[in-house]
Amino acid sequence: MPHHQNTPEPASEGPVPELFTWEFATDPYPAYAWLREHSPVHRTTLPSGVEAWLVTRYADARQALADQRLSKDPAHHSGSAHAKGKTGIPGERKADLMTHLLNIDPPDHTRLRRLVSKAFTPRTVAEFAPRVQELTDRLIDAFLEEGEADLIHDFAFPLPIHAICDLLGVPREDQDDFRDWAGMMIRHGGGPRGGVARSVKKMRNYLAELIHRKREEPGDDLISGLIRASDHGEHLTENEAAAMAFILLFAGFETTVNLIGNGVYALLRNPEQRERLQRALDEGDTELLATGVEELLRYDGPVELATWRYATEALTLGGQDIAVGDPVLVVLAAADRDPERFGDPDTLDLSRRDNQHLGYGHGIHYCLGAPLARLEGQTAIATLLRRLPDLRLAAEPDDLRWRGGLIMRGLRTLPVQFGTERK
């Protein structure tokens, strides 16, 4: 990740920490603490060369996430066409792929969200729980005899991919293709865009064909549900359906990969908390699992920065004047460790109760898939601890590498070792 200068530098507070270096990616929290204190709404040049505001305090972040003057639509970006091309998902150049929930505003956002929300009701997610458990156990079975595994590649990555494919209605025989395309996207999220763009295009074309097939032979799945809704007057175009399926996959898998990966890593680095959870699970108490996964989301969550927003009118945020067209990035990772909001924020406390973290966002763009992500995170972590009670890190923490990228925060690998399974 190249070195980038940050501008401007506040007077008399010492130098601004270097942002977006490899060292920063490994542990961004000290830099965010500095920004919260000295420059809470901070203008910086991103690795792409685009200038944007970083919002780091909890109160400002919560305000920005719900502020309707901050649009999700990239058309409001005042930058050049070249700069606008650097603010979305790689390969997302065509207008038809841009019409998804992450970068549209009401009333279109309201209409599309209402359609998709039917797939993520508590009841629907609860019905999906046995499938998630089955996938989790199958993945552990596959590496159990080895005594070692890379928990990202062997576990955290395939679990949400297969789960979201099942939910969308992607046939089992096609799911390995999805895994390959998603692997390209996750490996190179902050790097070479050519391969990513090709993977996005293949995924997009596949989804368009799948929608055609589902129209002829609908099933009991999310894509069929979207088609049924559009055929009954909700006016979801085929392009919108394909874009919707794409973004559910894109937003639904990498976040869960990182939730599981970062969460297990945090537990391995905090053995007393991990032992508390293991004891609770042994006693059949799932309450600590529920609060624990929320705390893991706050402590080192999967989404470091919320997706792009653009000022549609001049506004003041955290004492800074934001001009029309300026990009604004809310730093969820910084807000969720704000000592003004969370007591002892740098400490992992699985029983933390007052925990309104921003890991799933806030306002009308609050993550639709949160119930599914919670289910997958709780199932994955509980099953690992139950079945592999002596799970341990098989690398020095300093040797682990975090993926370069702007929005997501996650490990490239998580090598672990374990003895025989508890019977």
C-alpha positions as CSV (number, residue, x, y, z in Angstrom):
1,M,0.0,0.0,0.0
2,P,1.7,3.2,-1.0
3,H,2.5,6.1,1.3
4,H,0.1,9.0,1.1
5,Q,0.3,12.5,2.6
6,N,-2.7,13.7,4.6
7,T,-3.8,17.3,4.4
8,P,-4.2,19.6,6.0
9,E,-2.0,19.2,9.1
10,P,-3.6,20.8,12.2
11,A,-1.3,23.3,13.9
12,S,0.5,22.7,17.2
13,E,-0.8,19.1,17.6
14,G,2.2,17.3,16.2
15,P,2.2,15.5,12.9
16,V,-0.9,13.8,11.5
17,P,-0.4,10.0,11.7
18,E,0.3,8.3,8.4
19,L,-2.9,6.8,7.0
20,F,-3.3,3.9,4.5
21,T,0.2,2.4,4.9
22,W,0.7,-1.3,5.6
23,E,1.6,-0.4,9.2
24,F,-1.7,1.5,9.5
25,A,-3.7,-1.4,8.1
26,T,-2.3,-3.8,10.8
27,D,-3.4,-1.5,13.6
28,P,-5.3,1.7,12.6
29,Y,-6.7,2.3,16.1
30,P,-3.9,4.6,17.5
31,A,-4.2,6.8,14.3
32,Y,-8.0,7.0,14.7
33,A,-7.6,7.9,18.4
34,W,-5.4,10.8,17.3
35,L,-7.9,12.0,14.7
36,R,-10.8,11.7,17.1
37,E,-9.0,14.0,19.5
38,H,-7.3,16.5,17.2
39,S,-9.0,16.4,13.8
40,P,-12.4,14.5,14.1
41,V,-13.6,15.5,10.7
42,H,-10.4,15.3,8.7
43,R,-9.7,16.0,5.0
44,T,-7.3,13.6,3.5
45,T,-6.1,12.3,0.1
46,L,-7.0,8.7,-0.3
47,P,-4.7,6.1,-1.9
48,S,-6.8,6.5,-5.1
49,G,-5.9,10.2,-5.2
50,V,-9.5,11.3,-4.4
51,E,-9.9,13.8,-1.6
52,A,-12.5,13.1,1.1
53,W,-13.5,13.9,4.7
54,L,-13.0,11.2,7.3
55,V,-15.5,11.3,10.2
56,T,-14.1,9.6,13.4
57,R,-16.2,10.5,16.4
58,Y,-19.3,8.5,17.4
59,A,-21.7,11.4,17.7
60,D,-20.6,12.9,14.3
61,A,-20.6,9.4,12.7
62,R,-24.1,8.6,13.8
63,Q,-25.3,12.1,12.6
64,A,-23.6,11.6,9.2
65,L,-25.0,8.1,8.6
66,A,-28.6,9.4,9.0
67,D,-28.1,12.9,7.4
68,Q,-30.3,13.1,4.3
69,R,-28.0,15.9,2.9
70,L,-25.4,13.2,2.5
71,S,-26.4,11.3,-0.6
72,K,-25.3,7.8,-1.6
73,D,-25.6,8.6,-5.3
74,P,-22.1,9.1,-6.9
75,A,-23.7,11.6,-9.4
76,H,-23.5,14.1,-6.5
77,H,-19.7,13.8,-6.3
78,S,-18.2,17.2,-7.4
79,G,-14.9,15.5,-8.6
80,S,-13.9,14.7,-12.2
81,A,-15.3,11.8,-14.1
82,H,-12.0,10.1,-13.4
83,A,-12.4,10.6,-9.6
84,K,-16.0,9.4,-9.7
85,G,-14.7,6.2,-11.3
86,K,-12.6,5.5,-8.2
87,T,-15.4,5.6,-5.6
88,G,-17.5,2.5,-6.3
89,I,-17.0,-1.2,-6.7
90,P,-14.4,-2.2,-9.2
91,G,-16.0,-3.2,-12.5
92,E,-19.2,-1.4,-11.6
93,R,-19.0,1.0,-14.5
94,K,-22.3,0.4,-16.3
95,A,-25.4,2.2,-15.1
96,D,-27.3,-1.0,-14.7
97,L,-24.9,-2.3,-12.0
98,M,-25.0,1.0,-10.2
99,T,-28.7,0.8,-9.3
100,H,-28.3,-1.0,-6.1
101,L,-29.1,-0.2,-2.4
102,L,-25.7,1.0,-1.5
103,N,-25.7,4.0,-3.8
104,I,-29.3,5.2,-4.4
105,D,-31.5,7.5,-2.3
106,P,-35.2,7.5,-1.6
107,P,-37.7,7.0,-3.2
108,D,-35.9,4.3,-5.2
109,H,-34.0,3.1,-2.2
110,T,-37.2,2.8,-0.2
111,R,-39.0,0.8,-2.9
112,L,-36.0,-1.7,-3.4
113,R,-35.3,-2.1,0.3
114,R,-39.0,-2.9,1.0
115,L,-38.8,-5.7,-1.6
116,V,-35.6,-7.2,-0.3
117,S,-36.3,-6.9,3.4
118,K,-38.9,-9.7,3.1
119,A,-35.9,-12.1,2.7
120,F,-34.3,-11.1,5.9
121,T,-37.1,-11.2,8.5
122,P,-36.2,-13.0,11.8
123,R,-38.5,-15.9,10.8
124,T,-36.8,-16.4,7.4
125,V,-33.3,-16.2,9.0
126,A,-34.4,-18.6,11.7
127,E,-35.6,-21.1,9.1
128,F,-32.1,-20.8,7.4
129,A,-30.3,-21.7,10.7
130,P,-30.1,-25.4,10.1
131,R,-28.5,-24.9,6.7
132,V,-25.9,-22.5,8.2
133,Q,-25.1,-25.1,10.9
134,E,-24.8,-27.9,8.3
135,L,-22.4,-25.8,6.2
136,T,-20.3,-24.9,9.3
137,D,-19.9,-28.5,10.3
138,R,-19.1,-29.7,6.8
139,L,-16.3,-27.1,6.5
140,I,-14.8,-28.1,9.9
141,D,-15.1,-31.8,9.0
142,A,-13.0,-31.1,5.8
143,F,-10.0,-29.9,7.8
144,L,-10.5,-31.6,11.1
145,E,-8.0,-34.5,10.6
146,E,-5.2,-32.2,9.5
147,G,-4.7,-30.6,12.9
148,E,-4.2,-27.2,11.2
149,A,-6.0,-24.9,8.9
150,D,-6.2,-21.4,7.4
151,L,-9.4,-20.3,9.0
152,I,-9.9,-17.6,6.3
153,H,-9.5,-19.8,3.2
154,D,-10.9,-23.0,4.7
155,F,-13.7,-21.7,6.8
156,A,-14.6,-18.0,7.0
157,F,-14.5,-17.5,3.2
158,P,-16.6,-20.4,1.9
159,L,-19.3,-20.3,4.7
160,P,-21.0,-17.1,3.7
161,I,-20.4,-17.6,0.0
162,H,-22.4,-20.9,0.0
163,A,-25.0,-19.5,2.4
164,I,-25.7,-16.4,0.3
165,C,-25.8,-18.5,-2.9
166,D,-28.3,-20.8,-1.2
167,L,-30.4,-17.8,-0.2
168,L,-30.3,-16.3,-3.7
169,G,-31.1,-19.6,-5.4
170,V,-27.8,-20.3,-7.1
171,P,-27.8,-24.0,-7.9
172,R,-25.2,-26.0,-5.9
173,E,-23.3,-27.1,-9.1
174,D,-22.7,-23.4,-9.9
175,Q,-21.6,-22.3,-6.5
176,D,-17.9,-23.1,-7.0
177,D,-17.8,-20.6,-9.9
178,F,-19.2,-18.0,-7.5
179,R,-16.5,-18.9,-5.0
180,D,-13.8,-18.3,-7.6
181,W,-15.2,-15.0,-8.7
182,A,-15.7,-13.8,-5.1
183,G,-12.2,-15.0,-4.3
184,M,-10.8,-12.7,-7.0
185,M,-12.8,-9.8,-5.7
186,I,-11.8,-10.4,-2.1
187,R,-8.1,-11.0,-2.9
188,H,-7.7,-7.9,-5.0
189,G,-10.2,-5.6,-3.4
190,G,-7.6,-2.9,-3.1
191,G,-5.3,-4.0,-5.9
192,P,-5.3,-4.8,-9.6
193,R,-8.7,-3.9,-11.0
194,G,-8.6,-5.8,-14.3
195,G,-9.2,-9.3,-12.8
196,V,-11.7,-7.9,-10.3
197,A,-13.6,-6.2,-13.1
198,R,-13.7,-9.4,-15.2
199,S,-15.0,-11.3,-12.1
200,V,-17.7,-8.7,-11.6
201,K,-18.7,-9.0,-15.2
202,K,-18.9,-12.8,-15.1
203,M,-20.9,-12.7,-11.9
204,R,-23.2,-10.0,-13.4
205,N,-23.7,-12.0,-16.6
206,Y,-24.4,-15.2,-14.7
207,L,-27.0,-13.4,-12.5
208,A,-28.8,-12.0,-15.6
209,E,-29.0,-15.5,-17.0
210,L,-30.2,-16.9,-13.7
211,I,-33.0,-14.3,-13.5
212,H,-34.1,-15.4,-17.0
213,R,-34.2,-19.1,-15.8
214,K,-36.0,-18.3,-12.5
215,R,-38.6,-16.4,-14.4
216,E,-39.4,-19.6,-16.3
217,E,-39.0,-21.9,-13.3
218,P,-39.3,-20.0,-10.1
219,G,-38.2,-21.6,-6.8
220,D,-38.4,-20.8,-3.1
221,D,-35.5,-18.4,-3.1
222,L,-34.7,-14.7,-3.0
223,I,-34.2,-14.1,-6.7
224,S,-37.6,-15.9,-7.4
225,G,-39.1,-13.7,-4.7
226,L,-37.7,-10.5,-6.4
227,I,-39.1,-11.6,-9.7
228,R,-42.5,-12.4,-8.3
229,A,-42.7,-9.0,-6.6
230,S,-41.8,-7.3,-9.9
231,D,-44.4,-9.3,-11.8
232,H,-47.0,-8.1,-9.3
233,G,-46.6,-4.5,-9.9
234,E,-43.6,-3.5,-7.7
235,H,-41.8,-2.5,-10.9
236,L,-38.4,-4.1,-10.3
237,T,-36.6,-4.1,-13.7
238,E,-34.5,-7.1,-14.7
239,N,-31.4,-4.8,-14.4
240,E,-32.5,-3.8,-10.9
241,A,-33.0,-7.5,-9.9
242,A,-29.5,-8.4,-11.2
243,A,-27.9,-5.4,-9.4
244,M,-29.8,-6.3,-6.3
245,A,-28.6,-9.9,-6.3
246,F,-25.1,-8.8,-7.0
247,I,-25.0,-6.3,-4.1
248,L,-26.5,-8.8,-1.7
249,L,-23.7,-11.2,-2.7
250,F,-21.0,-8.5,-2.6
251,A,-22.2,-6.9,0.7
252,G,-23.2,-10.2,2.2
253,F,-20.1,-12.3,1.9
254,E,-17.0,-10.2,2.6
255,T,-18.5,-8.6,5.7
256,T,-19.2,-12.1,7.1
257,V,-15.7,-13.4,6.2
258,N,-14.2,-10.5,8.2
259,L,-16.7,-10.9,11.1
260,I,-15.6,-14.5,11.5
261,G,-11.9,-13.9,10.8
262,N,-11.5,-10.8,12.9
263,G,-13.7,-12.2,15.6
264,V,-11.8,-15.5,16.0
265,Y,-8.5,-13.6,15.9
266,A,-9.7,-11.2,18.7
267,L,-10.7,-14.2,20.8
268,L,-7.3,-15.9,20.3
269,R,-5.6,-12.7,21.3
270,N,-7.8,-12.3,24.4
271,P,-7.7,-15.8,26.0
272,E,-9.5,-14.9,29.2
273,Q,-12.5,-13.7,27.1
274,R,-12.4,-16.7,24.9
275,E,-12.4,-19.0,27.9
276,R,-15.4,-17.2,29.4
277,L,-17.3,-17.8,26.1
278,Q,-16.2,-21.4,25.9
279,R,-17.4,-22.1,29.5
280,A,-20.7,-20.4,28.8
281,L,-21.2,-22.5,25.7
282,D,-20.3,-25.7,27.6
283,E,-23.0,-24.8,30.1
284,G,-25.6,-24.3,27.4
285,D,-25.7,-20.5,28.0
286,T,-26.0,-18.7,24.6
287,E,-26.5,-15.2,26.1
288,L,-22.7,-14.4,26.2
289,L,-22.5,-15.6,22.5
290,A,-25.1,-13.0,21.5
291,T,-23.5,-10.1,23.4
292,G,-20.1,-11.4,22.5
293,V,-20.6,-11.3,18.7
294,E,-21.9,-7.7,19.0
295,E,-18.8,-6.8,21.0
296,L,-16.5,-8.4,18.4
297,L,-18.3,-6.2,15.8
298,R,-17.6,-3.1,17.8
299,Y,-14.0,-4.1,18.8
300,D,-12.6,-4.9,15.4
301,G,-15.5,-5.0,13.0
302,P,-15.5,-6.2,9.3
303,V,-16.4,-2.8,7.8
304,E,-13.8,-0.1,8.6
305,L,-15.3,2.8,6.7
306,A,-19.0,3.1,5.7
307,T,-19.6,3.3,1.9
308,W,-19.3,6.7,0.2
309,R,-21.5,9.6,0.8
310,Y,-21.6,13.0,-1.0
311,A,-22.8,16.4,0.3
312,T,-25.9,17.6,-1.7
313,E,-25.7,21.0,0.0
314,A,-23.2,22.8,2.2
315,L,-23.3,21.6,5.8
316,T,-21.3,21.6,9.0
317,L,-20.2,18.4,10.6
318,G,-18.1,18.2,13.7
319,G,-17.2,21.9,13.4
320,Q,-16.0,21.5,9.8
321,D,-17.7,23.1,6.8
322,I,-18.4,20.5,4.1
323,A,-18.8,21.9,0.6
324,V,-21.4,20.7,-2.0
325,G,-20.2,17.6,-3.8
326,D,-17.5,16.7,-1.2
327,P,-17.2,13.0,-0.5
328,V,-17.6,12.0,3.2
329,L,-16.4,8.7,4.6
330,V,-17.7,7.7,8.1
331,V,-15.0,5.7,9.9
332,L,-17.0,3.1,11.8
333,A,-13.9,1.6,13.3
334,A,-13.0,4.9,14.9
335,A,-16.5,5.7,16.0
336,D,-16.9,2.3,17.7
337,R,-13.9,3.0,19.9
338,D,-14.8,6.5,20.9
339,P,-14.3,6.8,24.7
340,E,-17.0,9.5,24.8
341,R,-19.5,6.7,23.9
342,F,-18.0,3.4,25.1
343,G,-16.3,2.8,28.5
344,D,-12.8,1.4,28.2
345,P,-13.3,1.1,24.4
346,D,-9.9,-0.6,23.6
347,T,-10.8,-3.5,25.9
348,L,-12.7,-6.5,24.6
349,D,-15.6,-7.3,26.9
350,L,-17.9,-10.0,25.6
351,S,-20.6,-9.1,28.2
352,R,-20.7,-5.4,27.3
353,R,-24.4,-4.4,27.4
354,D,-24.6,-0.8,26.4
355,N,-23.3,-1.5,22.9
356,Q,-25.0,0.5,20.2
357,H,-22.1,0.0,17.8
358,L,-22.2,1.3,14.2
359,G,-20.9,-2.0,12.7
360,Y,-24.1,-2.4,10.7
361,G,-24.5,1.3,10.0
362,H,-27.4,3.5,11.1
363,G,-30.4,5.2,9.5
364,I,-32.1,4.2,6.3
365,H,-29.0,2.3,5.0
366,Y,-28.7,0.2,8.2
367,C,-27.5,-3.3,7.0
368,L,-30.5,-5.4,5.7
369,G,-28.5,-8.6,6.1
370,A,-27.6,-8.0,9.8
371,P,-29.8,-10.8,11.1
372,L,-28.2,-13.3,8.7
373,A,-24.6,-12.0,9.5
374,R,-25.4,-12.4,13.2
375,L,-26.6,-15.9,12.6
376,E,-23.5,-16.9,10.6
377,G,-21.1,-15.2,13.0
378,Q,-22.7,-16.8,16.1
379,T,-22.9,-20.3,14.5
380,A,-19.3,-20.2,13.1
381,I,-17.7,-19.0,16.3
382,A,-19.7,-21.2,18.7
383,T,-19.1,-24.3,16.6
384,L,-15.4,-23.7,16.3
385,L,-15.1,-23.3,20.1
386,R,-17.2,-26.3,20.8
387,R,-15.6,-28.7,18.4
388,L,-12.0,-27.4,18.6
389,P,-11.6,-26.3,22.2
390,D,-7.8,-26.1,22.0
391,L,-7.8,-23.9,18.9
392,R,-4.6,-21.7,18.8
393,L,-2.9,-19.3,16.6
394,A,-0.2,-20.9,14.4
395,A,1.7,-17.6,13.5
396,E,3.1,-14.6,15.2
397,P,0.5,-11.7,15.2
398,D,3.2,-9.4,13.6
399,D,3.5,-11.9,10.7
400,L,-0.2,-11.7,9.8
401,R,-1.2,-9.5,6.9
402,W,-4.4,-7.4,6.5
403,R,-6.0,-7.0,3.1
404,G,-5.4,-3.6,1.6
405,G,-8.6,-1.8,0.7
406,L,-10.6,1.2,1.9
407,I,-14.0,0.0,3.1
408,M,-13.4,-3.5,4.5
409,R,-11.1,-4.7,7.3
410,G,-10.0,-8.3,7.3
411,L,-7.1,-10.7,7.5
412,R,-5.6,-12.3,4.4
413,T,-4.9,-15.5,6.3
414,L,-5.5,-16.9,9.8
415,P,-3.3,-20.0,10.4
416,V,-4.5,-22.1,13.4
417,Q,-3.6,-25.4,15.0
418,F,-5.8,-27.7,17.1
419,G,-5.8,-31.2,18.6
420,T,-8.4,-33.8,18.2
421,E,-12.1,-32.9,18.3
422,R,-13.9,-33.0,21.6
423,K,-16.3,-35.9,21.5
